[in-house]
């Protein structure tokens, strides 16, 4: 009983603050985040690449993961497969059609804490003008103070989407997305 009264007194006096959700911005300026992809190429090989321009934010409360919210905006014209001519084709109306579809976006709708730092992040992913619900299998990498006086938390996750689901003219099957996100607390 004394411990409960002491904890209540400390909380009330502000000496011991309860854990609360914090807002984070994804650190793309410091290149501490990436969105990568892997796709089959006509059944002959595997193509890898990334999106160089994206932004996002999320709220995170380690005591209540289900209350977290995530929003990520991707510039599809920033696709980079390390080959200029292929990237030009990927931006064409055969694939991303970046002259018509300027943004891809992910907005979380539900987050399930699976334990041991593992999360199932459900959300609406809009690509090529089509919105589908996807699940990102994620893991919390870590969190803590950074050397610049800030506080950071990091996650990695993967999901697979079908090209046919997003209406691409050319369809080579599935695309695996790998996300590596480090957020800086605001």
C-alpha positions in Angstrom: 0.0 0.0 0.0 2.9 2.4 0.8 4.4 1.7 -2.6 1.2 2.6 -4.4 0.9 5.8 -2.4 4.5 6.7 -3.0 4.2 6.1 -6.8 1.0 8.2 -6.8 2.7 11.0 -5.0 5.7 10.9 -7.4 3.4 11.0 -10.4 1.4 13.8 -9.0 4.4 15.8 -8.1 6.0 15.4 -11.6 9.1 13.6 -10.3 8.1 10.4 -12.1 6.4 10.9 -15.5 4.3 8.2 -17.1 5.5 6.9 -20.5 3.6 8.6 -23.2 3.3 8.5 -27.0 5.9 10.6 -28.7 5.9 12.0 -32.3 8.8 11.2 -34.6 9.9 12.3 -38.0 11.6 9.8 -40.3 15.3 10.8 -40.6 15.8 11.0 -44.4 18.0 14.1 -44.1 20.6 12.1 -42.3 20.1 9.1 -44.6 19.1 7.0 -41.6 16.2 5.5 -43.4 15.6 3.7 -46.7 12.8 2.1 -48.8 14.2 -0.7 -51.0 12.6 -3.1 -53.4 13.4 -6.4 -55.0 11.5 -7.6 -58.1 11.9 -10.4 -60.5 12.9 -9.5 -64.0 11.1 -11.6 -66.6 12.0 -14.8 -64.7 15.6 -14.4 -65.6 17.0 -12.4 -62.7 16.3 -10.3 -59.6 16.2 -6.5 -59.8 17.0 -4.4 -56.7 16.5 -0.7 -56.2 15.2 2.0 -53.9 13.2 5.1 -53.7 15.5 8.1 -52.9 12.9 10.6 -52.0 10.3 9.9 -49.2 9.2 11.4 -46.0 7.1 10.4 -43.0 6.2 10.6 -39.4 4.9 8.3 -36.7 3.7 8.3 -33.1 5.2 5.7 -30.8 4.4 4.6 -27.3 6.3 1.5 -26.2 3.6 0.9 -23.5 0.8 0.9 -26.1 2.0 -0.1 -29.5 -1.6 -0.5 -30.8 -2.0 3.3 -30.5 0.9 4.0 -32.9 0.2 5.8 -36.2 2.4 5.9 -39.2 2.3 7.9 -42.5 4.9 7.6 -45.2 4.9 9.5 -48.5 7.0 8.3 -51.4 8.0 10.1 -54.6 7.8 7.3 -57.2 9.9 9.4 -59.7 12.8 8.9 -57.3 13.0 5.2 -58.2 16.6 4.2 -58.5 17.7 0.8 -59.8 21.3 1.9 -60.5 20.6 2.0 -64.2 19.3 5.3 -65.8 17.6 3.7 -68.8 15.8 1.1 -66.7 14.7 3.8 -64.3 13.3 5.8 -67.2 11.3 2.7 -68.1 10.2 2.2 -64.5 8.8 5.8 -64.5 6.9 5.2 -67.7 3.2 4.2 -68.0 4.3 0.6 -68.3 5.0 0.7 -64.5 4.9 3.7 -62.1 3.5 6.2 -64.6 5.1 9.0 -62.6 3.8 11.8 -64.9 0.2 10.8 -63.8 0.8 9.4 -60.3 3.1 11.8 -58.4 2.8 10.2 -54.9 2.7 6.8 -53.3 1.5 6.7 -49.7 1.2 4.4 -46.7 -1.1 5.1 -43.8 -1.4 2.7 -40.9 -4.8 1.5 -39.8 -3.8 -1.1 -37.1 -0.7 -2.2 -35.3 -0.5 -5.5 -33.5 2.3 -6.1 -31.0 3.4 -9.7 -31.5 5.9 -9.6 -28.6 9.7 -9.7 -28.7 9.8 -6.4 -30.6 7.8 -7.9 -33.5 4.9 -5.9 -35.0 2.3 -6.5 -37.7 1.5 -3.1 -39.2 -1.6 -3.0 -41.3 -2.3 -0.1 -43.5 -3.5 1.4 -46.8 -0.9 1.6 -49.4 -1.6 3.7 -52.5 0.5 3.1 -55.5 -0.2 3.8 -59.2 -3.6 5.3 -58.2 -4.7 2.1 -56.5 -5.1 1.7 -52.7 -4.9 -1.8 -51.1 -4.5 -2.9 -47.6 -1.1 -4.4 -46.8 0.7 -5.9 -43.8 4.2 -5.0 -43.0 6.0 -7.5 -40.8 8.2 -5.3 -38.7 10.7 -5.5 -35.8 11.8 -2.8 -33.5 15.6 -2.4 -33.7 16.2 -0.1 -30.8 15.7 3.3 -29.2 17.6 5.8 -27.1 19.5 9.0 -26.9 21.6 10.0 -29.9 25.0 11.8 -29.8 23.4 15.1 -30.9 21.1 15.5 -27.9 18.0 13.9 -29.5 16.1 10.7 -29.0 15.6 8.1 -31.7 13.8 4.8 -32.4 14.3 2.5 -35.3 12.3 -0.3 -37.1 12.8 -2.6 -40.1 10.0 -4.2 -42.0 9.1 -6.1 -45.1 6.0 -6.7 -47.2 5.2 -8.1 -50.6 2.8 -6.7 -53.1 1.6 -8.1 -56.4 2.2 -5.9 -59.5 -1.2 -7.0 -60.8 -3.0 -5.6 -57.8 -1.7 -2.1 -58.7 -2.6 -2.1 -62.4 0.8 -2.0 -64.0 0.8 -2.6 -67.7 3.8 -4.8 -67.4 3.6 -7.5 -64.7 6.6 -9.5 -63.5 4.9 -10.8 -60.4 5.6 -9.6 -56.9 7.7 -6.8 -55.5 9.2 -7.2 -52.0 9.6 -3.9 -50.1 12.1 -3.6 -47.3 11.8 -0.5 -45.1 14.4 0.6 -42.7 13.1 3.5 -40.6 14.8 5.6 -38.0 12.7 8.3 -36.4 13.9 11.4 -34.5 11.6 12.5 -31.7 10.1 15.9 -32.1 
